[in-house]
Each structure stands twice: as C-alpha cells, then as structure tokens.
Amino acid sequence: MLEKMKIGNAMRLFLLIVAILLWLGIFLTGLKTAHWLLFIPAAFFTFAAVSGICPGMFFSKLITGDK
C-alpha cells in the first residue's frame, strides 16, 4: 500500500525546499515565539522529503476514497 504513496524525486526536492524555508522561518522567528501549529507542516514536509512517502497524499486519498 505504501508503494502507491511514493512520490517522485522532483516532488521530494520541492518538499525539501519548502520544509527548509518553513524551518528557517520558525528559527528566525524564535522557537519559543513561533506557534506550535507551524511545526506540523514543517515536520510533514521533512518526513515526505526524506522518506518519499507523503502524509498529505495519504490523508487526501483516505478522505476522498481515491485508489
């Protein structure tokens, strides 16, 4: 099932760049100042870029019922 959720290298690079920008923004704002909600997409994007499995795609397909 997880093989269907794999993303390509171009998408992994895109998610890595977005994750780096999010983490940089959180760091520059201050780790204690930034709202905790900002850490969720930053962690998801980092996980997706490193593993190749996109949690957002998994949840979207789960909700909509797409196969």
VMD Tcl script that builds the backbone (N, CA, C; Angstrom):
set m [mol new atoms 201]
animate dup $m
set s [atomselect $m all]
$s set {name element resname resid chain x y z} {
  {N N MET 1 A 0.812 -1.197 0.000}
  {CA C MET 1 A 0.000 0.000 0.000}
  {C C MET 1 A 0.858 1.264 0.000}
  {N N LEU 2 A 1.965 1.240 0.729}
  {CA C LEU 2 A 2.814 2.425 0.789}
  {C C LEU 2 A 3.545 2.684 -0.520}
  {N N GLU 3 A 3.698 1.647 -1.330}
  {CA C GLU 3 A 4.354 1.850 -2.626}
  {C C GLU 3 A 3.549 2.790 -3.510}
  {N N LYS 4 A 2.219 2.783 -3.368}
  {CA C LYS 4 A 1.369 3.674 -4.155}
  {C C LYS 4 A 1.485 5.113 -3.687}
  {N N MET 5 A 1.945 5.325 -2.458}
  {CA C MET 5 A 2.046 6.664 -1.891}
  {C C MET 5 A 3.420 7.305 -2.135}
  {N N LYS 6 A 4.323 6.582 -2.788}
  {CA C LYS 6 A 5.655 7.123 -3.049}
  {C C LYS 6 A 5.571 8.305 -4.009}
  {N N ILE 7 A 6.419 9.298 -3.778}
  {CA C ILE 7 A 6.460 10.478 -4.634}
  {C C ILE 7 A 7.780 10.497 -5.385}
  {N N GLY 8 A 7.805 11.226 -6.492}
  {CA C GLY 8 A 8.992 11.285 -7.330}
  {C C GLY 8 A 10.068 12.198 -6.763}
  {N N ASN 9 A 11.221 12.157 -7.400}
  {CA C ASN 9 A 12.359 12.949 -6.934}
  {C C ASN 9 A 12.111 14.446 -7.039}
  {N N ALA 10 A 11.416 14.886 -8.078}
  {CA C ALA 10 A 11.140 16.314 -8.231}
  {C C ALA 10 A 10.250 16.814 -7.095}
  {N N MET 11 A 9.239 16.027 -6.735}
  {CA C MET 11 A 8.358 16.407 -5.631}
  {C C MET 11 A 9.101 16.369 -4.301}
  {N N ARG 12 A 9.989 15.404 -4.144}
  {CA C ARG 12 A 10.787 15.329 -2.912}
  {C C ARG 12 A 11.670 16.558 -2.761}
  {N N LEU 13 A 12.274 17.009 -3.854}
  {CA C LEU 13 A 13.112 18.207 -3.803}
  {C C LEU 13 A 12.274 19.430 -3.474}
  {N N PHE 14 A 11.105 19.546 -4.085}
  {CA C PHE 14 A 10.212 20.660 -3.804}
  {C C PHE 14 A 9.816 20.686 -2.328}
  {N N LEU 15 A 9.415 19.536 -1.782}
  {CA C LEU 15 A 9.022 19.467 -0.377}
  {C C LEU 15 A 10.193 19.755 0.551}
  {N N LEU 16 A 11.387 19.345 0.156}
  {CA C LEU 16 A 12.571 19.645 0.964}
  {C C LEU 16 A 12.839 21.144 1.012}
  {N N ILE 17 A 12.715 21.816 -0.123}
  {CA C ILE 17 A 12.929 23.262 -0.168}
  {C C ILE 17 A 11.890 23.986 0.680}
  {N N VAL 18 A 10.627 23.582 0.571}
  {CA C VAL 18 A 9.563 24.197 1.374}
  {C C VAL 18 A 9.802 23.930 2.860}
  {N N ALA 19 A 10.215 22.712 3.200}
  {CA C ALA 19 A 10.490 22.383 4.601}
  {C C ALA 19 A 11.637 23.235 5.147}
  {N N ILE 20 A 12.679 23.412 4.361}
  {CA C ILE 20 A 13.807 24.236 4.794}
  {C C ILE 20 A 13.363 25.672 5.026}
  {N N LEU 21 A 12.535 26.198 4.129}
  {CA C LEU 21 A 12.042 27.565 4.298}
  {C C LEU 21 A 11.162 27.692 5.547}
  {N N LEU 22 A 10.323 26.696 5.792}
  {CA C LEU 22 A 9.490 26.722 6.999}
  {C C LEU 22 A 10.340 26.663 8.268}
  {N N TRP 23 A 11.295 25.739 8.305}
  {CA C TRP 23 A 12.150 25.628 9.484}
  {C C TRP 23 A 12.989 26.885 9.679}
  {N N LEU 24 A 13.453 27.479 8.593}
  {CA C LEU 24 A 14.216 28.723 8.690}
  {C C LEU 24 A 13.341 29.848 9.240}
  {N N GLY 25 A 12.108 29.940 8.755}
  {CA C GLY 25 A 11.185 30.947 9.262}
  {C C GLY 25 A 10.869 30.749 10.738}
  {N N ILE 26 A 10.684 29.498 11.150}
  {CA C ILE 26 A 10.420 29.202 12.558}
  {C C ILE 26 A 11.641 29.572 13.398}
  {N N PHE 27 A 12.821 29.231 12.905}
  {CA C PHE 27 A 14.051 29.529 13.636}
  {C C PHE 27 A 14.283 31.032 13.763}
  {N N LEU 28 A 14.064 31.754 12.656}
  {CA C LEU 28 A 14.295 33.200 12.684}
  {C C LEU 28 A 13.259 33.931 13.538}
  {N N THR 29 A 12.049 33.393 13.604}
  {CA C THR 29 A 11.024 33.979 14.461}
  {C C THR 29 A 11.335 33.694 15.929}
  {N N GLY 30 A 11.912 32.554 16.166}
  {CA C GLY 30 A 12.213 32.103 17.530}
  {C C GLY 30 A 11.421 30.857 17.817}
  {N N LEU 31 A 12.105 29.828 18.270}
  {CA C LEU 31 A 11.436 28.544 18.501}
  {C C LEU 31 A 10.353 28.662 19.566}
  {N N LYS 32 A 10.548 29.527 20.547}
  {CA C LYS 32 A 9.544 29.705 21.600}
  {C C LYS 32 A 8.453 30.678 21.178}
  {N N THR 33 A 8.729 31.528 20.183}
  {CA C THR 33 A 7.764 32.529 19.725}
  {C C THR 33 A 6.822 31.966 18.673}
  {N N ALA 34 A 7.333 31.088 17.811}
  {CA C ALA 34 A 6.520 30.524 16.733}
  {C C ALA 34 A 5.412 29.648 17.313}
  {N N HIS 35 A 4.245 29.720 16.708}
  {CA C HIS 35 A 3.103 28.924 17.164}
  {C C HIS 35 A 3.362 27.448 16.865}
  {N N TRP 36 A 2.870 26.581 17.738}
  {CA C TRP 36 A 3.126 25.151 17.599}
  {C C TRP 36 A 2.537 24.577 16.324}
  {N N LEU 37 A 1.504 25.220 15.790}
  {CA C LEU 37 A 0.853 24.710 14.585}
  {C C LEU 37 A 1.781 24.760 13.366}
  {N N LEU 38 A 2.746 25.661 13.359}
  {CA C LEU 38 A 3.692 25.748 12.245}
  {C C LEU 38 A 4.627 24.547 12.175}
  {N N PHE 39 A 4.798 23.851 13.279}
  {CA C PHE 39 A 5.701 22.706 13.300}
  {C C PHE 39 A 5.109 21.496 12.578}
  {N N ILE 40 A 3.795 21.409 12.472}
  {CA C ILE 40 A 3.154 20.246 11.841}
  {C C ILE 40 A 3.479 20.152 10.350}
  {N N PRO 41 A 3.223 21.206 9.526}
  {CA C PRO 41 A 3.590 21.063 8.111}
  {C C PRO 41 A 5.097 20.965 7.911}
  {N N ALA 42 A 5.866 21.636 8.750}
  {CA C ALA 42 A 7.320 21.538 8.615}
  {C C ALA 42 A 7.789 20.104 8.842}
  {N N ALA 43 A 7.225 19.440 9.836}
  {CA C ALA 43 A 7.586 18.043 10.107}
  {C C ALA 43 A 7.085 17.116 9.001}
  {N N PHE 44 A 5.840 17.346 8.514}
  {CA C PHE 44 A 5.299 16.521 7.434}
  {C C PHE 44 A 6.130 16.658 6.157}
  {N N PHE 45 A 6.490 17.886 5.799}
  {CA C PHE 45 A 7.283 18.097 4.586}
  {C C PHE 45 A 8.660 17.462 4.716}
  {N N THR 46 A 9.267 17.579 5.886}
  {CA C THR 46 A 10.579 16.962 6.103}
  {C C THR 46 A 10.482 15.448 5.996}
  {N N PHE 47 A 9.468 14.873 6.624}
  {CA C PHE 47 A 9.264 13.423 6.558}
  {C C PHE 47 A 9.054 12.968 5.115}
  {N N ALA 48 A 8.225 13.702 4.368}
  {CA C ALA 48 A 7.943 13.334 2.981}
  {C C ALA 48 A 9.184 13.438 2.112}
  {N N ALA 49 A 9.987 14.463 2.324}
  {CA C ALA 49 A 11.194 14.639 1.513}
  {C C ALA 49 A 12.221 13.548 1.804}
  {N N VAL 50 A 12.348 13.160 3.066}
  {CA C VAL 50 A 13.345 12.157 3.445}
  {C C VAL 50 A 12.892 10.746 3.072}
  {N N SER 51 A 11.632 10.421 3.356}
  {CA C SER 51 A 11.169 9.045 3.162}
  {C C SER 51 A 10.581 8.790 1.774}
  {N N GLY 52 A 10.047 9.843 1.136}
  {CA C GLY 52 A 9.390 9.659 -0.151}
  {C C GLY 52 A 7.927 9.306 -0.014}
  {N N ILE 53 A 7.427 9.240 1.216}
  {CA C ILE 53 A 6.017 8.945 1.479}
  {C C ILE 53 A 5.371 10.239 1.949}
  {N N CYS 54 A 4.349 10.691 1.237}
  {CA C CYS 54 A 3.719 11.974 1.536}
  {C C CYS 54 A 2.480 11.759 2.415}
  {N N PRO 55 A 2.515 12.193 3.683}
  {CA C PRO 55 A 1.349 12.023 4.550}
  {C C PRO 55 A 0.123 12.779 4.034}
  {N N GLY 56 A 0.319 13.929 3.430}
  {CA C GLY 56 A -0.798 14.700 2.898}
  {C C GLY 56 A -1.527 13.948 1.798}
  {N N MET 57 A -0.776 13.284 0.930}
  {CA C MET 57 A -1.372 12.492 -0.139}
  {C C MET 57 A -2.119 11.296 0.444}
  {N N PHE 58 A -1.559 10.691 1.465}
  {CA C PHE 58 A -2.189 9.549 2.118}
  {C C PHE 58 A -3.531 9.956 2.726}
  {N N PHE 59 A -3.548 11.063 3.481}
  {CA C PHE 59 A -4.789 11.506 4.120}
  {C C PHE 59 A -5.815 11.966 3.090}
  {N N SER 60 A -5.372 12.630 2.022}
  {CA C SER 60 A -6.301 13.073 0.988}
  {C C SER 60 A -6.977 11.893 0.311}
  {N N LYS 61 A -6.212 10.877 -0.020}
  {CA C LYS 61 A -6.788 9.700 -0.659}
  {C C LYS 61 A -7.664 8.916 0.296}
  {N N LEU 62 A -7.328 8.941 1.581}
  {CA C LEU 62 A -8.133 8.264 2.584}
  {C C LEU 62 A -9.487 8.936 2.743}
  {N N ILE 63 A -9.501 10.261 2.739}
  {CA C ILE 63 A -10.744 11.019 2.916}
  {C C ILE 63 A -11.632 10.932 1.678}
  {N N THR 64 A -11.030 11.084 0.492}
  {CA C THR 64 A -11.821 11.097 -0.733}
  {C C THR 64 A -12.153 9.710 -1.252}
  {N N GLY 65 A -11.441 8.692 -0.808}
  {CA C GLY 65 A -11.716 7.339 -1.253}
  {C C GLY 65 A -11.064 6.998 -2.577}
  {N N ASP 66 A -10.161 7.842 -3.089}
  {CA C ASP 66 A -9.474 7.550 -4.345}
  {C C ASP 66 A -8.528 6.381 -4.165}
  {N N LYS 67 A -8.401 5.582 -5.242}
  {CA C LYS 67 A -7.478 4.448 -5.198}
  {C C LYS 67 A -6.450 4.561 -6.277}
}
mol reanalyze $m
mol bondsrecalc $m
mol representation Tube
mol addrep $m
